[in-house]
Amino acid sequence: MAAEMLDIEEVGDAFWLVRFMHYDLGSIDLEQKTPQTTDNPFGARSSPMS
């Protein structure tokens, strides 16, 4: 798994979603400059576009 890439996608104005493979790891809010992690990244997927 070391060769897998992270996917960072802008999903809103200054709001980015961070994924590893098909799992949502968290998000970054650039306006507030705060990262948010998911409670269980390997549980249900939280992205409505996936």
Secondary structure, DSSP 8 states (H G I E B T S, - for coil): -TT--EEEEEEETTEEEEEETTEEEEEEETTTTEEEE-S-TTSS---TT-
